[in-house]
């Protein structure tokens, strides 16, 4: 009995020591906290897969249902009327975080090697001397991990569901290839919903002379293990007359290739065994890959409506995953003459189940 007790004591000591060491390194690697900020560009521009997974997995432990589930104290929530439009969609409360939950990074530079990889994997058909509209999203993967693993984070990065992406390109992005630029990342809003915690962040790219050139609003969901499974009312159907249809092919290595280009190494996109680790039977395509391909094909087919037209607004809601390898159909209507407004959706062949739905247009922003 004494021998068993001694062995268990040694095992416990080793586990505690290992936990303390891991916790120490995790705290050192937190890139944004109240006590330490790191404004240098290298943290946004480059990071290893090992660091990504270490931070993400440690964060998953810290935020596991048994330790901490992402939530907002009820006294900080702004109540949402169940009869309101948002309330009917399952939102129960809102919280606006402090302005401290922000990352500003100056003197970023274009990653030309990764940019070429990105163009290749999305099958870019635009001007080879220009930057694809959604490429700048890749500069914020590190920032998302930074805030996600910070001491005031309320959302989980691993397992987060990408809900919506709204992007505005204010002008031609080519000047970003000739010098440095700045990026900013702001935690803008949290919503408590019946499904879990929804987080919206605002990302921006500032060019020469601090001119705002690119902006995106990104919404994600940390799903609650005890979520209310009552189905929310479906949003109004987006119906339009199909003007053109394009077949989209996604190969089995699409997830790995886009990860190497954008440094977004979420396990569900890489291989079948990493996907199984987070509950998927097969790897699925990055939502931003599907979005980028859809936008690129429309801009290629409708050059008269979209080529060199700014500002360009793109709004996409992600509905279902595209399993790799896989095929999808991109359908869109004819661009309107005044604003080039084009509704589009990517669907699964046969069932026509939507993978994503969205619209894009030029000129003034549409009021929601």
Secondary structure, 3 states (H helix, E strand, C coil): CHHHHHHHHHHHHHHHHHHHHHHHHHHHHCCECCCCECCCCHHHHCCCHHHHHHHHHHHHHHCCCCCCCCCCCHHHCEECCCCCHHHHCCEEEEECCCCCCEEEEEEECCCHHHHHHHHHHHCCCCCCCCCCCCHHHHHHHHHHHHHHCCCCCCCCCCCCEEEEEEEEECCCHHHHHCCCEEEEEEEEEEEEECCEEEEEEEEEEECHHHCEEEEEEEEEEEECCCCCCCCCCCCCCCCCCCCEEEEEEECCCHHHHHHHHHCCCCHHHCCHHHHHHCCCCCCECCHHHHHHHHHHHHHHHCHHHHCCCCCEEEEEEECCCCECCEEEEEEECCCCCCCCCEEEEEEECCCCCEEEEEEEEECCCCCC
